[in-house]
Amino acid sequence: MLLSFPNWIIHISSALEWGIGAFLIFRYGMLTGRRDIRLFGIAMLPHWIGSFFVLGYHISTDSIPLLLDLSEVINFFGSISLLWATLKLLKATGKSSAALSSTACLAIVFAGKPQSYMGADIFDTILQLSSVVYLTFLVLLLVLFRRDRTVFSALTVAGFWFVLVFISVTVYCIYLATVVRGYPTLSHDDLLHGLAESLLTVSNLMIAFGAHRKIREFEAGQRLNVQG
């Protein structure tokens, strides 16, 4: 296998942490009785499933690129799910989200001009569209946080945004590994690969710990109400 044991721990941890974050957000929705928060937790599951395709790709020693392509497709629908769930939460704030919905749709429709919808280019197109959808989700997540601080903690919101740091560093690490250090792929450079993936672990931990913090805050408030 291309990945060392420590690198495998990092990859598996990042996948598990995202799943734990989804579960904690779903549980918070259960505790608060808010169906829209529960739906957000469920909307995180496609990205979680996609992470296992990436693990399968590495298990195959990066010899089955179709697994990586499938993860991109699943993550695309995962980003759409997160955007949809965020729009549902915005609607629950009591203010009109029609304009926000229209803006989100326009951003997706007019994002980029794919060269082709056939062959390998379709996966590049999916990756580009997925990035636009995720960025739109992040912007609306900030709008939601400003409107309603009871849904997510600042740490969870920061965790979703920190994914951009992971992506940026990964792109730079790919350049260093393949162009500067002469490896065929980033996976062959265990040090840089582990460094990049560790940032995703940090991001997912922020999301999970933030959700846990909201649960603790809610439960503390409930105890105070009972005592009062």
Secondary structure, DSSP 8 states (H G I E B T S, - for coil): --S-HHHHHHHHHHHHHHHHHHHHHHHHHHHHT-HHHHHHHHHTHHHHHHHHHHHHHHHTTT--HHHHHHHHHHHHHHHHHHHHHHHHHHHTTTS--HHHHHHHHHHHHTS---S-SSTTHHHHHHHHHHHHHHHHHHHHHHHHHHH-TTTS-HHHHHHHHHHHHHHHHHHHHHHIIIIIS--SSGGG-HHHHHHHHHHHHHHHHHHHHHHHHHHHHHHHHHHHHHH-
